[in-house]
Amino acid sequence: MQYRHFGKLDWKVSALGFGAMRLPILDGKSSNIDQAKATEMIRYAIDNGVNYFDTAYVYHDQKSEGAVGLALKDGYRERIKIATKLPIWLVKTTADFNRLLNEQLERLQTDHIDFYLLHALNKGSWQKILDLNLIEEAEKALADGRIRHLGFSFHDKLDTFKQIVDGYDKWTFCQIQYNFMDTEFQAGKEGLQYAAAKGLAVVIMEPLRGGKLAADIPAARPLWESAAIQRKPADWALQWLWNQPEVAVVLSGMSTLDQLKENVESAAVSSIGLLSAQELELVEKVNKELTARSPIPCTACEYCLPCPHGVNIPRNFESYNNAAMYNDVNDSRMDYKMWISDPEKASECIQCDECLDKCPQQIAISTWMPVIDSVLGQGQPFVEKVA
Ligand SMILES: NC(=O)c1ccc[n+]([C@@H]2O[C@H](COP(=O)([O-])OP(=O)(O)OC[C@H]3O[C@@H](n4cnc5c(N)ncnc54)[C@H](OP(=O)(O)O)[C@@H]3O)[C@@H](O)[C@H]2O)c1
């Protein structure tokens, strides 16, 4: 295993961190964790040098922390650092901070959490944290030792990210979604560099875009095959991250022991600056090749918003474009069903055309919306172009 600086701390983190959001499950039920397999994986990771474990109150229908706690018995807890997260959306009053934190300590069967994150921050939840004085509560938990370091994970735009980084001067770390396809998404590369320059350790989540970048994508295959050194797609994506000095630890949400073994092997040979200029160019080419597959040239500038009927236009476009980019329409259908709320779905468009003049890319928004709903919402065949 390779170890890396963790911000300003006098402690080194393994290049690979274990994300406990995709533990092996039984009967296809997220809440039904296969404890024997999860324990085997977690202990294999520790025995092979992984020292950072990331979970959250809500993962696996609130069962992940308990599963991690069980796996860390028999002396494994003392060998690693645990990160877990406060679900801000479940916090209604200031007192909820302690209630949830104490419950998490019990689930994890530990007396302290090494890295405590305020989960999935965005503009609204940051304001809630300030309104409910949750930073003060966290400082009390830091003082009494229940938590050792405070950080946050993030899902919003870059300017909000900078505002949160600058909004508290004692963050130890932050966690962002970052991979070679998401360099300008949410915090992105600029956010990574911004936080690292301020001394925060930056923890990477979704390094494989939830698994999409590990797949054998037909559009990317000939490019990967042209490389002088052959790597699997997952290895390319991980090495691209470890290549960057601002990255502290890359979390992977592995669901099988084989994936874990592969990623441990990748991490063992990783280093800053490992990839040559040609290899970095190749990754860039894969990015361009996949991006070029997007049928809709939306840049998510959001000039079209707010839609008077509540449609989240860029989000619907993103889901549709992903189907083409990653050659996986079923995944986008699932995304549309599960993660775009009904009032924000393409189906709500009434073709009022108020957005048309606002789109710098001159996308035929109201023509696309019924197409998106028919393909993603009603299972019709994928369409590349609209008239
Ligand atoms: N704070 C937050 O808001 C937040 C949000 C998201 C994630 N996270 C954390 O960050 C962690 C990492 O994110 P993620 O789970 O989305 O990571 P990811 O690495 O982008 O995706 C994980 C998926 O990649 C696939 N995979 C991993 N290694 C592979 C390999 N060697 N070969 C082939 N496929 C491989 C698996 O997909 P299959 O299972 O389909 O095979 C796995 O489930 C999470 O586990 C969680 O701890 C936090």
The ligand as an ORCA input file, in Angstrom:
! r2SCAN-3c Opt
* xyz 0 1
  N     -20.756     11.868      1.156
  C     -21.485     11.614      0.129
  O     -22.398     12.354     -0.192
  C     -21.142     10.386     -0.682
  C     -21.755     10.153     -1.915
  C     -21.337      9.070     -2.634
  C     -20.333      8.252     -2.124
  N     -19.762      8.488     -0.926
  C     -18.694      7.612     -0.352
  O     -17.674      7.460     -1.293
  C     -17.493      6.061     -1.532
  C     -17.051      5.869     -2.956
  O     -18.078      6.237     -3.858
  P     -18.683      5.128     -4.777
  O     -19.077      3.950     -3.967
  O     -19.718      5.777     -5.629
  O     -17.349      4.733     -5.608
  P     -17.045      4.323     -7.077
  O     -15.701      3.705     -6.957
  O     -17.218      5.459     -8.021
  O     -18.108      3.225     -7.468
  C     -18.178      2.013     -6.795
  C     -18.602      0.921     -7.755
  O     -17.569      0.770     -8.724
  C     -17.464     -0.576     -9.092
  N     -16.071     -1.005     -8.857
  C     -15.238     -0.661     -7.836
  N     -14.019     -1.216     -8.032
  C     -14.093     -1.922     -9.188
  C     -13.167     -2.703     -9.916
  N     -11.905     -2.880     -9.522
  N     -13.589     -3.283    -11.068
  C     -14.850     -3.117    -11.505
  N     -15.769     -2.370    -10.855
  C     -15.391     -1.782     -9.703
  C     -18.495     -1.342     -8.279
  O     -19.668     -1.384     -9.061
  P     -20.655     -2.654     -9.051
  O     -21.072     -2.812     -7.641
  O     -21.744     -2.211     -9.975
  O     -19.865     -3.806     -9.552
  C     -18.721     -0.439     -7.107
  O     -19.978     -0.614     -6.524
  C     -18.845      5.436     -1.175
  O     -18.760      4.044     -0.954
  C     -19.179      6.231      0.045
  O     -18.454      5.732      1.150
  C     -20.146      9.549     -0.221
*
